[in-house]
Structures are given as C-alpha cells and as structure tokens.
Amino acid sequence: MEPIRLQKFLAEAGIASRRKCEEYIAQGRVKVNNQIAQLGTKVNPDVDTILLDNKKIEKKEELIYILLNKPIGYVTTAKEQFARDSVLDLVKVKQRVVPVGRLDMYTSGALLLSNDGDFIYKITHPKHEINKTYTVTLKGIVTKQDVETLENGVKIEDYITKPAKVKILRTDTEKNQSRLEITIHEGKNRQIRKMCEAIGKRVQALHRTKIGDINVKDLKIGTWRFLSREEVNYLLNK
C-alpha cells in the first residue's frame, strides 16, 4: 500500500483519535522500525514495524460483508475432510471471511459471509429471529391442512418448530409436484427438509431467496456482492 501519515495509521488501527495519536508521536512514545518517530512521518504498514510504548500495532483489517447466491454442490465450511468445493472458493477477497450460518450442500441461495465476529454472532444468535425465506419444490401435492400443520409447528426429533409462514406457489398434479414459499426464523440443521418430511413430502429442490428483506434475485447463481452499510445496519437492528 502507499505510505500514509503515522497518526492516520494509528487512528485507523483503533488506538485513539488522530489528534490524540499526534500527541503520542510528539511525546516520543511511537517508534517506526525501532526509531522514535516524528510528526510528519509516513509509514507503509505492510512493511514497517510500528510500536506504541514498545507494543507492536497491527494494521486493522477492513471489515467486509458479502452476499453470495450459493450454487448447489458447495459446502459452507472452510476446511472439509472430503475435499468438496467450498463457498470460499467462489468468494475471492484478500480478507479471510467465513460463512454466517450454513446452507447444506444441496441447497442454493442467499448466504452471508464476513470477517466481523460481532456481526456473525449477532446474526446467528437465536434471539435476533431474522427471517429466512425459501422456495421449496416437493414431491406430492400439498394440501391446505399441510400448510396449517407447517405454520403451527411440527415435531422434528426432540423439538417442535416455531410458527412458520407458508404459501403454496403452485401445484402440478400431472408431475405430482408442489412448490411452496416457507419463511422461518430458526436455523436448525436441515430444518426445512425435516419440516417437509414431517408432512410426508420429500424435498426435490431448495433455494433460500431472502435473509430478512435482502434477496438474491439480482445475483446470478455463483456470484456475490458486498452489502451496503444500510443493509448491514438493517440486519444488525432486526
């Protein structure tokens, strides 16, 4: 990177305000490559060693927030024992990002990735109850009674799912198929698939269209974009 003023680097690293950092420099508390720095010193944080009170100051990594339209066939783990394709192979950025939550290998659609630990914790914590909306193609014809059952909660293993929003998008008696839109705010493992199994229907295709109101309709499968600051704030304030 291009050299920048020392006080600017210190401020961006979260040490203090730029003016306060200038005071630290003037007080002789800052060293660059083991030499006491002066006001006006410029540094390249990629190559220079910068110390404050003899403690090394690291360059603060830029926090980023990404929306990916995940394809089928990709796992949402960084290290994978079977060497299957990972969503991290699709998102090429210099920062080390991780998925915010998961989608199973055979589910496509909206997936967030970030390097902001606080953001990841807040988004994945159950108390935030952020809606996730899916389109689901099922084998069999879904009835109004099935819809009511899903909406009221079904027993999966040792728990009952919380109320969901379910809408029949279409049914095809010739193909013996139904397509639903299901919105949930829980994040149990393979929850949508298990909910559909609970009403006797097998999932043929599953796609997450939205996280909250943030959707992937303008993203081609396998492509991604950065979230805007407004979108990040929206998710954090849900």
trRosetta pair geometry for C-beta under 8 A, 3 or more apart (Angstrom, degrees):
i j d omega theta_ij theta_ji phi_ij phi_ji
1 4 7.6 -21 130 -19 115 106
1 44 6.2 165 72 -151 76 84
1 45 6.8 1 54 45 129 87
1 46 5.6 139 19 -18 89 121
2 44 7.5 -121 145 -107 16 94
3 42 4.0 68 154 149 120 117
3 43 6.2 159 -149 75 86 16
3 44 4.9 -66 -89 -60 71 81
4 8 5.0 -97 155 81 113 127
4 9 5.5 136 87 -54 113 93
4 42 6.3 172 85 -153 15 87
4 43 6.6 -34 61 60 65 68
4 44 7.9 113 12 -93 70 44
4 45 7.7 -14 37 -17 109 99
5 8 4.4 87 68 3 90 108
5 9 7.2 -162 92 -7 47 84
5 40 7.4 -64 -133 -142 99 26
5 41 7.5 106 -154 81 58 49
5 42 5.8 -54 -90 -102 40 72
5 43 8.0 35 160 18 13 79
6 9 5.7 -55 -153 35 34 111
6 10 6.4 31 154 -18 68 106
6 21 7.6 -161 122 150 78 116
6 25 6.1 113 101 -96 130 138
6 30 6.6 125 163 140 135 149
6 32 6.8 -99 -107 -62 128 130
6 37 5.6 136 -128 176 171 150
6 41 4.5 27 -26 83 131 97
6 42 6.8 -139 -37 -105 74 21
6 43 5.3 80 -93 -9 76 114
6 50 7.3 169 -144 -130 96 130
7 10 5.7 -52 -146 37 34 112
7 11 6.3 35 155 -20 66 106
7 18 5.0 82 146 -163 108 78
7 19 8.0 56 -177 -73 136 16
7 21 4.2 143 -146 103 78 115
7 22 4.8 5 -107 -67 146 73
7 25 6.3 -83 -72 -15 93 138
7 39 7.7 14 -35 -133 122 75
8 11 5.9 -55 -147 37 30 110
8 12 6.2 24 156 -14 65 110
8 18 6.3 8 -91 -120 51 116
9 12 5.9 -61 -146 41 28 107
9 13 6.2 27 155 -20 65 110
9 43 5.6 -52 -9 64 160 121
9 45 5.7 167 -143 -61 130 117
9 50 6.8 -161 118 -73 138 175
9 57 7.8 114 134 116 102 131
9 59 7.5 -62 -161 -107 100 81
10 13 5.7 -59 -148 37 30 111
10 15 4.4 -45 174 33 87 141
10 16 7.1 -8 138 41 107 76
10 18 7.8 128 73 -119 92 53
10 21 4.0 153 89 -141 132 138
10 24 7.1 -157 176 61 165 139
10 25 8.0 -156 -6 -49 154 103
10 30 7.2 -69 -75 -112 142 142
10 50 7.6 -141 -77 156 85 141
10 52 7.0 102 -129 -67 119 133
10 57 6.6 -19 -115 172 74 166
11 14 7.9 64 172 -56 32 16
11 15 6.6 -81 -86 48 29 88
11 16 6.8 -67 -106 81 68 47
11 17 6.2 10 -122 -175 112 24
11 18 4.3 -31 -58 -75 151 69
11 21 5.4 -113 -54 -10 82 146
12 60 6.0 -150 140 38 75 119
13 57 5.3 68 145 173 165 111
13 58 6.9 151 -144 79 119 46
13 59 6.5 -98 -95 -127 102 30
13 60 4.8 169 -124 -24 49 103
14 60 5.8 106 -12 -75 103 145
15 20 7.9 -156 116 99 90 108
15 21 5.9 90 87 -93 123 107
15 24 7.6 -62 145 3 136 163
15 52 6.4 136 -131 -39 140 169
15 57 6.7 -23 -66 -129 124 135
16 20 3.7 -82 136 90 131 132
16 21 5.5 169 68 -54 96 77
16 24 7.3 133 38 -25 135 129
17 20 4.6 92 55 8 81 103
17 21 6.9 -144 94 -7 42 87
18 21 5.6 -55 -149 36 33 114
18 22 6.6 41 150 -25 64 99
19 22 5.6 -48 -156 27 35 115
19 23 7.0 38 146 -20 62 98
20 23 5.5 -48 -159 29 40 116
20 24 6.8 44 145 -21 66 99
21 24 5.4 -45 -151 30 41 115
21 25 6.6 42 150 -19 66 100
21 30 7.9 55 -174 -60 80 148
22 25 5.6 -52 -152 35 35 112
22 26 6.3 34 151 -18 67 107
22 39 6.2 45 -155 -116 89 109
23 26 5.6 -55 -145 39 32 110
23 27 6.2 30 155 -18 66 109
24 27 5.8 -60 -149 39 28 110
24 29 4.7 -79 -172 62 80 121
24 30 5.5 82 129 -37 99 109
24 52 6.3 -7 170 -139 142 110
25 28 7.9 48 172 -63 33 22
25 29 7.4 -91 -78 50 21 77
25 30 4.8 -37 -100 32 65 133
25 37 5.5 -67 -143 99 97 109
25 38 7.1 77 166 176 108 14
25 39 5.4 123 114 -77 129 67
25 41 7.3 -162 -152 27 133 114
26 39 6.0 14 -75 -49 82 115
28 36 5.2 -10 -151 -157 84 130
29 52 6.0 33 136 -159 98 69
29 53 5.5 -13 -172 -61 103 70
30 36 7.4 99 80 -156 52 59
30 37 4.6 -40 105 37 99 123
30 50 7.1 -11 -170 -171 97 89
30 51 6.9 159 -155 85 49 57
30 52 5.5 -18 -101 -100 77 71
31 34 5.7 10 163 -130 130 18
31 35 6.0 147 -159 66 85 27
31 36 5.6 -51 -100 -90 77 40
31 37 6.2 176 -121 -20 19 87
31 50 7.3 165 86 -154 55 43
31 51 4.4 0 54 55 99 107
31 54 7.4 36 16 -88 129 52
32 35 5.9 -33 68 62 68 84
32 37 4.7 79 -7 -80 103 107
32 41 6.0 -174 -3 164 151 144
32 43 5.7 -138 -129 -95 132 116
32 48 5.6 -15 -164 -179 96 127
32 49 7.2 140 -162 77 45 55
32 50 5.6 -11 -105 -104 71 73
32 51 7.9 -161 -71 23 30 73
33 48 5.8 -83 -45 -149 96 82
33 49 5.5 106 -88 47 50 89
34 49 7.2 22 -31 83 73 122
34 51 7.7 49 -88 8 46 133
37 41 4.5 -98 -164 17 100 163
38 41 5.3 125 59 -43 63 103
43 48 4.5 -112 -161 59 97 157
43 50 6.0 39 -160 -73 163 124
44 47 4.9 18 97 36 113 98
44 48 5.4 124 61 -9 62 103
45 48 6.4 -61 -100 53 26 92
45 50 6.9 -46 -114 -2 77 130
45 59 4.2 108 151 -76 140 119
46 59 7.5 1 -69 -28 54 156
49 56 6.6 -58 -166 -125 89 104
50 56 7.1 101 75 -154 53 61
50 57 4.8 -50 100 53 103 105
51 54 5.4 5 173 -124 131 23
51 55 6.2 135 -157 57 79 29
51 56 5.7 -45 -97 -88 75 47
51 57 6.8 167 -110 -2 21 86
52 55 5.7 -34 69 60 69 87
52 57 5.5 58 -2 -48 105 120
61 95 5.9 117 179 -122 118 105
61 115 6.4 -75 124 128 132 144
62 95 6.5 -110 69 -67 81 133
63 114 7.3 18 -175 -172 84 99
63 115 6.2 -146 -132 76 58 89
63 116 4.5 55 -155 -74 117 107
63 119 7.6 130 -177 -9 124 135
64 93 6.5 -128 84 169 164 160
64 95 5.5 156 20 44 124 153
64 97 6.7 -71 79 -83 107 123
64 114 6.5 -168 92 -136 55 65
64 115 6.1 46 42 21 80 102
64 116 7.7 -175 47 -25 33 98
64 226 6.4 -79 -164 -126 96 106
65 112 7.0 -21 -170 -163 83 104
65 113 7.9 158 -157 82 39 49
65 114 4.9 -1 -107 -100 64 109
65 116 6.8 -25 -72 13 92 127
65 119 6.7 -106 -96 166 114 164
65 226 6.6 87 73 -164 63 72
65 227 4.1 -47 110 38 110 119
65 231 7.5 -173 113 95 135 105
65 232 5.1 141 26 -90 169 112
66 91 5.9 88 147 -141 163 138
66 93 7.4 -146 -64 -20 142 146
66 97 6.4 29 16 -169 129 166
66 112 6.8 138 78 -160 57 53
66 113 4.4 -18 63 61 112 93
66 114 6.7 -178 19 -71 76 57
66 224 5.3 20 179 171 108 128
66 225 7.2 165 -151 87 68 29
66 226 6.0 -51 -99 -104 64 49
66 227 6.9 -132 -78 -12 13 85
67 110 6.5 -30 -163 -148 98 85
67 111 7.6 139 -158 72 50 42
67 112 6.1 -28 -98 -99 61 65
67 211 7.9 -154 -124 32 106 124
67 214 6.4 -129 -104 155 145 123
67 216 6.7 -163 157 -90 112 89
67 219 7.0 -151 118 -44 103 159
67 224 6.2 170 87 -155 47 78
67 225 5.7 -11 58 60 94 77
67 226 7.8 91 16 -177 80 7
67 227 5.7 101 -26 -66 101 86
67 231 7.9 -57 -39 147 129 153
68 87 6.1 116 113 -169 164 118
68 90 6.5 102 -147 101 132 129
68 91 6.1 -81 -81 -65 130 117
68 110 7.7 130 75 -153 51 36
68 111 4.8 -29 66 68 99 94
68 112 7.6 171 19 -91 82 16
68 113 6.2 39 -12 -6 119 113
68 219 7.8 -175 -166 157 26 153
68 223 7.7 -170 -145 106 63 29
68 224 4.1 -29 -98 -96 71 111
69 108 7.3 23 168 170 73 94
69 109 6.4 -40 -150 -142 66 27
69 110 6.8 -22 -104 -81 59 47
69 111 7.9 154 -100 21 13 83
69 216 4.1 138 -94 -174 100 136
69 219 4.0 172 -26 111 128 116
69 220 6.6 177 67 96 146 27
69 221 5.3 -112 125 -110 113 38
69 222 6.7 -34 86 11 89 28
69 223 6.0 15 38 57 108 65
69 224 7.0 -164 13 -80 66 57
70 74 5.9 -133 -167 67 96 123
70 76 7.4 -29 -123 -77 153 104
70 87 5.8 -44 -117 -106 107 120
70 90 7.8 163 -119 42 62 160
70 103 5.6 155 68 62 158 146
70 107 7.5 39 94 107 125 70
70 108 5.5 -166 93 -151 75 52
70 109 6.0 -18 47 52 89 33
70 110 7.6 -58 8 41 93 6
70 111 4.6 50 -34 -1 123 130
70 221 7.8 -26 99 -154 22 76
70 222 7.9 56 -150 -82 22 41
71 74 5.7 84 68 -3 80 116
71 90 7.7 157 13 -84 102 150
71 108 5.8 -15 -145 -119 25 106
71 221 4.9 87 -89 168 85 104
71 222 4.8 14 -38 -68 119 86
72 105 7.3 63 -168 149 62 59
72 106 5.7 21 -148 -146 101 45
72 107 7.2 146 -103 49 77 8
72 108 5.0 -57 -48 -58 73 101
73 84 7.8 -145 172 -179 65 109
73 85 6.1 31 135 53 89 126
73 105 6.4 25 -125 177 16 89
73 106 7.7 52 -56 -95 44 51
74 84 7.6 164 -136 140 35 99
74 85 4.9 -69 -108 110 74 99
74 86 6.2 85 -168 -166 90 13
74 87 5.0 105 146 -66 128 65
74 89 7.4 -140 -133 44 118 107
74 90 6.9 -12 -128 -21 162 126
74 105 6.8 -178 71 -139 25 66
75 80 5.3 113 70 -101 149 143
75 84 5.2 86 -10 91 120 120
75 85 7.1 145 14 85 77 50
75 86 5.5 -44 67 -107 83 65
75 87 7.2 -119 88 -13 37 81
75 105 5.3 -23 -83 -89 72 93
76 86 7.5 120 -106 -156 17 77
76 87 5.4 16 -107 2 64 129
76 99 4.3 11 -176 -28 103 174
76 101 7.9 -16 148 112 153 50
76 102 4.4 167 79 -136 139 75
76 103 5.6 111 -36 42 140 65
76 104 8.0 -84 10 -88 110 18
76 111 6.5 -143 -110 -149 127 145
77 80 5.2 125 82 -76 111 88
77 86 6.6 -96 72 -123 52 113
77 99 7.7 -70 -75 21 30 128
77 102 7.8 9 -57 -116 75 118
78 86 6.7 78 -131 -165 25 154
78 88 5.9 51 -121 -23 66 153
78 98 6.3 -52 -55 -117 119 91
80 83 6.3 164 94 -70 96 16
80 84 5.2 -85 137 42 148 81
80 86 6.0 -176 -13 -71 130 108
84 105 7.0 -26 146 -120 155 131
85 89 5.6 -85 -163 35 82 148
86 89 5.2 118 64 -11 71 94
87 90 5.5 -53 -165 30 51 113
87 91 6.6 24 148 -3 78 108
87 99 6.1 76 63 -74 142 117
87 111 6.3 -78 -140 104 160 154
87 113 7.1 -167 126 -68 124 133
88 91 6.1 -64 -137 49 40 95
88 97 7.3 176 -117 75 93 84
88 113 7.9 148 -92 -134 71 148
90 222 6.0 -136 -139 -162 131 68
90 224 6.8 119 130 -20 104 121
91 97 6.4 -61 117 62 139 135
91 113 5.8 -153 12 60 178 162
91 224 5.5 4 -101 23 94 163
93 97 6.3 48 58 -11 126 122
95 115 4.8 -102 159 -23 123 153
96 115 6.0 105 79 -109 58 120
97 113 4.4 72 148 155 127 106
97 114 5.8 -159 -146 124 100 3
97 115 5.0 -89 -97 -51 63 84
98 113 6.5 -173 90 -152 21 83
98 114 7.3 -35 55 64 64 51
98 115 7.3 104 9 -96 76 53
98 120 7.0 22 78 -107 107 151
99 102 6.2 80 120 -92 139 56
99 111 6.0 -38 -141 175 106 115
99 112 7.3 111 -163 83 58 54
99 113 5.4 -48 -98 -97 45 83
100 111 7.5 156 50 178 75 66
100 112 3.8 -25 44 90 125 106
100 113 6.3 -160 -7 -91 84 25
100 114 5.8 37 -54 14 116 103
100 119 7.3 -62 -105 125 135 93
100 120 5.1 -141 -114 -123 89 77
100 123 5.1 9 179 88 128 142
100 124 6.3 -149 -177 -51 76 102
101 111 7.5 -144 80 -143 90 77
101 112 7.1 60 33 47 99 96
101 123 7.1 -102 -25 122 109 106
101 124 5.3 175 -65 -103 85 100
101 187 5.8 -97 -138 -152 122 144
103 107 4.5 -126 178 88 100 114
103 108 7.5 90 153 -115 147 6
103 109 6.7 177 -122 60 157 85
103 111 5.5 -98 -3 -82 123 117
103 208 6.3 -119 -105 1 129 133
104 107 4.9 81 55 6 76 108
104 190 5.8 35 -43 -87 145 86
104 193 7.9 -24 26 -13 150 139
106 206 7.1 72 117 42 82 107
107 206 4.5 -45 -115 97 90 110
107 207 7.1 173 -169 -90 71 31
107 208 6.6 52 161 -18 113 96
108 206 7.4 153 27 94 66 58
108 207 4.8 -17 73 -114 93 83
108 208 7.4 -158 101 24 45 70
108 221 6.3 -24 -166 -129 134 113
109 134 7.3 180 38 -119 173 74
109 206 8.0 -89 -1 133 128 66
109 207 4.4 131 -56 -175 119 64
109 208 3.3 164 107 53 140 66
109 209 6.1 -70 -145 -58 128 32
109 216 6.0 173 -159 34 64 146
110 132 7.7 -162 76 -146 119 91
110 208 4.7 -104 40 114 83 103
110 209 6.5 25 -13 132 117 12
110 210 6.1 74 -7 -111 159 9
110 211 5.0 -155 134 -20 136 96
110 214 7.1 137 -152 107 140 87
110 215 6.8 -94 -72 -143 136 39
110 216 4.7 -163 -77 -26 84 118
111 208 7.4 98 -55 67 68 136
112 123 6.7 -70 75 156 154 164
112 211 6.4 -76 -33 48 111 172
112 227 7.7 9 -130 -43 102 134
112 235 7.9 104 -99 -136 158 164
113 224 7.8 -17 28 -148 120 148
114 119 5.2 -65 127 88 164 132
114 120 5.8 -162 69 -61 115 92
116 119 3.7 50 99 13 117 118
116 120 6.5 162 89 -17 63 83
117 120 5.7 -55 -145 36 32 111
117 121 6.3 32 157 -19 66 106
118 121 5.8 -55 -149 36 30 111
118 122 6.3 25 156 -16 65 109
119 122 6.0 -60 -147 39 27 107
119 123 6.1 20 160 -15 66 112
119 232 7.1 -50 -125 -157 133 103
119 235 7.8 52 -160 101 97 123
119 236 6.9 -72 -123 -83 78 106
120 123 6.1 -61 -143 39 25 106
120 124 6.1 4 166 -2 64 117
121 124 6.5 -73 -143 47 21 96
121 125 6.0 32 161 -40 64 108
122 125 6.0 -46 -142 16 26 115
122 128 6.2 94 168 -64 68 146
122 236 5.9 32 118 -130 151 75
123 128 6.6 -95 -134 73 26 162
123 130 6.5 -23 -156 5 71 152
123 235 6.0 -2 -101 161 107 118
123 236 7.8 -63 -66 -87 82 57
124 187 7.0 -83 -151 52 73 167
125 128 5.5 92 76 -8 84 103
126 129 7.1 37 170 -63 54 66
126 186 7.2 9 -133 -126 99 67
126 187 7.4 -138 -95 25 77 100
128 238 5.8 70 178 88 98 99
129 185 4.1 34 -166 157 70 144
129 238 7.5 -142 78 135 64 106
130 185 6.1 154 68 -143 26 93
130 211 6.4 25 143 179 123 82
130 212 5.3 -53 -166 -61 101 92
130 235 6.8 19 -117 -150 146 79
130 238 5.0 68 -97 106 90 156
131 183 5.2 1 -168 -177 113 108
131 184 7.2 150 -146 83 64 23
131 185 5.2 -53 -88 -82 49 89
131 210 7.4 6 112 109 97 106
131 211 7.7 157 90 -163 57 37
131 212 5.9 109 54 -98 83 38
132 183 7.0 167 81 -150 38 61
132 184 6.0 -21 58 67 88 73
132 185 7.0 140 9 -105 76 37
132 187 7.4 87 -1 -90 144 84
132 208 5.9 -34 179 -147 104 117
132 210 7.1 175 -152 91 43 62
132 211 5.7 -10 -107 -110 78 64
133 181 6.5 1 -173 -177 100 96
133 182 7.3 165 -151 86 54 41
133 183 4.5 -19 -99 -97 79 88
133 208 7.0 118 79 -161 47 65
133 209 5.1 -49 101 61 99 97
133 210 4.1 20 41 49 113 102
133 215 8.0 -31 61 -101 122 98
134 181 7.2 165 83 -154 47 51
134 182 5.1 -15 60 61 98 89
134 183 7.6 173 18 -81 67 41
134 184 7.9 -3 5 14 110 96
134 192 5.5 -26 58 -106 167 159
134 206 6.1 -11 -173 -166 126 84
134 207 6.5 147 -158 78 73 43
134 208 5.1 -43 -96 -99 81 57
134 209 6.6 156 -114 5 23 83
135 169 6.9 5 -139 -15 101 157
135 179 6.5 3 -177 -177 96 101
135 180 7.3 167 -154 86 50 45
135 181 5.7 -28 -98 -98 68 70
135 206 7.8 168 85 -149 52 40
135 207 5.0 -7 55 62 92 99
135 209 5.8 66 -15 -37 95 119
136 179 6.9 163 82 -154 48 54
136 180 4.8 -12 58 59 100 93
136 181 7.7 165 16 -91 80 21
136 182 5.8 15 -4 4 127 116
136 192 6.2 -156 -86 168 134 124
136 196 6.5 -161 168 -70 147 142
136 203 5.9 -71 -162 -127 103 101
136 205 7.3 166 -155 86 40 60
136 206 5.5 4 -112 -108 77 76
136 207 7.9 -166 -73 29 43 64
137 177 6.3 -9 -172 -171 92 114
137 178 7.5 164 -154 86 48 44
137 179 5.2 -20 -99 -100 68 83
137 203 7.2 94 73 -164 56 62
137 204 4.6 -64 107 67 100 101
137 205 4.0 29 36 44 118 96
137 206 7.6 -130 29 -60 71 46
138 142 6.3 75 65 -48 144 111
138 177 6.7 149 78 -159 51 62
138 178 4.7 -14 59 62 104 91
138 179 7.4 176 16 -85 77 32
138 180 6.7 27 -8 0 119 107
138 196 5.8 -151 -107 -161 122 133
138 201 4.3 12 -172 165 129 126
138 202 6.7 137 -157 71 73 41
138 203 6.1 -48 -100 -102 71 45
138 204 6.4 161 -114 6 15 92
139 176 6.5 24 -168 122 69 97
139 177 6.5 -44 -112 -104 39 67
139 201 6.4 171 65 -164 62 75
139 202 4.6 1 35 60 116 95
139 204 5.7 109 -42 -46 84 113
140 176 6.1 -8 -91 167 30 90
140 177 7.6 46 32 -108 24 28
140 178 6.5 -36 91 3 56 110
140 200 7.0 -106 133 117 176 87
140 201 4.7 -132 55 -116 128 91
140 202 7.4 105 -2 25 111 72
141 171 5.3 59 -137 -159 87 127
141 173 6.4 13 -81 -99 132 72
141 176 6.7 -85 -37 -151 84 59
141 177 7.9 40 -77 65 59 14
141 178 5.6 121 -133 -54 35 113
142 146 4.7 -121 -162 79 79 145
142 147 6.6 89 155 -53 112 83
142 168 5.9 -170 85 -104 120 110
142 171 6.8 -143 40 -93 77 113
142 178 4.1 147 1 165 99 171
142 180 6.3 31 11 -62 170 117
142 199 7.5 48 -127 123 90 141
142 201 6.6 -10 -82 -70 90 159
143 146 4.7 111 53 0 70 98
143 147 7.2 -126 103 -3 45 85
144 147 5.4 -49 -153 33 38 116
144 148 6.5 39 150 -19 67 102
145 148 5.7 -51 -149 36 34 112
145 149 6.4 39 151 -23 64 104
146 149 5.6 -54 -151 33 32 115
146 150 6.5 29 154 -15 65 105
146 199 4.6 93 -144 -175 98 144
146 201 7.4 59 -156 -21 144 130
147 150 5.9 -58 -152 38 30 108
147 151 6.2 28 153 -19 66 111
147 166 4.8 -170 -151 103 81 126
147 167 7.8 57 -139 -97 128 20
147 168 6.5 -79 -77 -39 132 98
147 180 7.9 180 -102 -125 90 125
148 151 5.6 -57 -143 39 30 112
148 152 6.1 22 160 -15 66 112
149 152 6.2 -64 -145 40 24 104
149 154 6.1 51 154 -78 92 104
149 198 7.7 -157 142 117 120 104
149 199 5.6 138 88 -95 138 114
150 154 6.4 -26 -107 -26 48 117
150 164 5.6 -58 150 63 86 126
150 166 4.7 75 93 -52 127 155
150 182 6.9 -82 162 -121 139 117
150 195 5.9 77 -131 167 97 116
150 196 8.0 13 -99 -85 126 54
150 199 6.4 -49 -57 -37 95 140
151 163 6.0 15 170 -159 61 81
151 164 5.6 -116 -114 67 43 70
151 165 6.9 42 -119 -109 95 26
151 166 5.2 -118 -63 17 89 109
152 163 6.5 -20 -126 -109 23 82
153 160 4.7 57 157 160 120 99
153 161 4.7 -170 -143 76 73 67
153 162 6.1 -27 -97 -132 113 9
153 163 6.0 -60 -47 -71 93 48
153 164 7.6 137 -77 -4 53 86
154 160 6.9 -169 95 -150 19 71
154 161 5.5 13 45 24 65 113
154 195 5.5 130 45 -140 131 72
154 198 4.0 120 158 121 143 156
154 199 6.9 -99 -97 -45 152 84
155 159 7.5 172 -148 95 58 29
155 160 5.2 -38 -92 -95 61 78
155 198 6.7 160 61 -137 56 133
156 159 6.1 -18 66 69 81 75
156 160 7.5 135 18 -111 71 27
156 161 6.1 55 1 -42 117 98
156 188 7.1 125 95 121 146 157
156 191 7.2 159 59 -137 178 68
156 194 4.6 72 -135 139 128 129
156 195 6.8 -55 -64 -73 129 58
156 198 6.3 -86 -78 -61 80 132
157 194 7.7 -32 -15 -167 94 147
159 188 7.5 -163 70 -98 137 150
161 164 6.7 -3 137 -33 124 111
161 184 7.3 -56 -175 -131 119 129
161 186 6.5 -138 -147 28 83 151
161 188 7.5 -113 -104 17 92 141
161 191 6.8 121 -110 -168 123 110
161 195 6.0 4 -24 -97 165 110
162 184 7.4 122 69 -154 91 90
162 185 7.1 -47 81 55 135 89
162 186 5.7 142 26 -39 110 119
164 182 5.8 -1 166 -167 132 91
164 183 6.3 159 -170 75 78 53
164 184 4.9 -33 -114 -85 104 83
164 195 7.3 43 -16 -153 160 159
165 181 7.9 -25 116 115 91 89
165 182 7.2 151 82 -157 58 42
165 183 4.1 0 54 51 106 108
165 184 8.0 -160 27 -62 70 44
166 180 6.0 -21 -163 -171 89 124
166 181 7.3 156 -153 82 41 56
166 182 5.3 0 -105 -106 78 76
166 183 7.8 -149 -65 25 42 69
167 180 6.7 145 75 -162 46 70
167 181 4.6 -5 57 54 99 102
168 171 6.5 -14 -178 -40 123 98
168 178 6.6 -61 -140 -168 97 110
168 179 7.6 103 -167 79 58 54
168 180 5.9 -45 -105 -104 47 75
169 179 4.4 -55 66 105 113 100
169 180 6.3 174 3 -111 92 16
169 181 5.6 94 -51 -24 110 92
170 178 7.3 -178 94 -152 50 51
170 179 5.0 21 49 42 82 109
171 177 7.2 173 -156 94 51 53
171 178 4.8 -14 -108 -107 80 81
171 179 7.7 -155 -74 22 41 66
172 175 4.3 14 116 38 123 103
172 176 7.3 -49 96 8 77 15
172 177 4.6 5 54 57 106 93
172 178 7.5 -166 22 -76 69 38
173 176 6.7 24 -163 -80 36 50
177 204 7.2 -49 -130 21 109 150
178 201 7.3 -48 45 -146 121 147
181 209 7.8 -34 -136 19 100 140
182 192 6.0 142 84 -130 144 108
182 195 7.4 152 -165 89 157 147
184 191 6.5 -131 101 116 167 137
184 192 7.2 -156 6 -76 138 86
186 191 6.1 164 98 -126 107 167
187 191 7.1 -150 -166 -11 18 139
188 191 4.0 103 67 -77 92 111
188 194 7.6 -66 109 43 121 138
190 193 4.6 -44 176 45 93 120
190 194 5.6 96 115 -25 89 101
191 194 5.8 -65 -147 41 29 107
191 195 6.1 32 157 -24 68 106
192 195 5.7 -51 -146 32 31 114
192 196 6.5 26 157 -15 64 105
192 203 7.1 83 122 -88 94 148
192 206 6.0 139 98 -141 136 133
193 196 6.0 -60 -153 37 29 107
193 197 6.4 31 150 -20 64 107
193 203 4.9 -88 -118 7 79 143
193 206 6.8 -67 -67 -58 89 156
194 197 5.4 -49 -145 35 36 115
194 198 6.5 45 151 -29 63 100
195 198 5.6 -52 -157 25 32 117
195 199 7.4 12 152 -3 62 99
196 199 6.2 -62 -157 42 39 97
196 201 4.7 -77 176 81 92 97
196 202 7.1 121 126 -116 115 9
196 203 5.2 108 68 -56 154 91
197 200 7.5 46 -174 -79 37 16
197 201 7.1 -117 -85 64 27 50
197 202 7.0 44 -94 -96 75 54
197 203 7.9 -60 -48 -12 80 92
203 206 5.4 9 178 -51 134 110
208 211 7.3 36 156 -57 120 80
208 216 7.9 73 101 11 73 129
209 215 5.6 -7 156 -141 78 102
209 216 6.6 -139 -157 38 45 89
209 217 7.1 30 -164 -59 96 85
210 213 6.5 -23 -169 -138 126 19
210 214 6.4 142 -157 72 75 42
210 215 4.4 -37 -94 -90 87 83
210 216 7.7 -155 -80 3 46 74
211 214 5.2 -21 66 64 81 100
211 235 7.5 17 127 -111 109 117
212 234 6.7 156 135 134 155 108
212 235 6.1 -149 -5 -101 153 75
212 238 5.8 -116 -103 -89 128 145
213 234 7.3 -74 47 159 106 143
214 227 7.3 -14 -141 -120 151 109
214 231 5.7 82 -96 -153 130 116
214 234 7.5 142 -48 90 109 132
214 235 7.2 -26 -9 -67 138 108
215 218 7.9 93 100 8 88 79
216 219 4.5 -65 -164 46 81 114
219 223 5.2 -153 -171 82 88 97
219 224 6.9 38 -153 -100 137 26
219 225 6.4 -133 -96 -4 118 106
220 223 4.7 60 62 9 83 125
227 231 4.2 -125 -171 87 100 127
227 232 5.3 121 118 -55 128 82
227 235 7.8 -29 -167 -4 157 133
228 231 4.7 100 53 4 76 100
228 232 7.2 -138 96 -3 43 84
229 232 5.6 -51 -149 35 36 112
229 233 6.3 34 154 -17 67 106
230 233 5.8 -56 -147 39 30 109
230 234 6.2 37 151 -26 64 106
231 234 5.4 -49 -146 32 32 116
231 235 6.6 31 156 -17 64 103
232 235 6.0 -58 -153 36 30 108
232 236 6.3 23 153 -15 65 111
233 236 5.7 -60 -145 41 32 109
233 237 6.0 14 162 -8 68 115
234 237 6.3 -72 -144 45 23 99
234 238 6.9 47 153 -53 61 90
235 238 5.9 -29 -156 -11 34 116
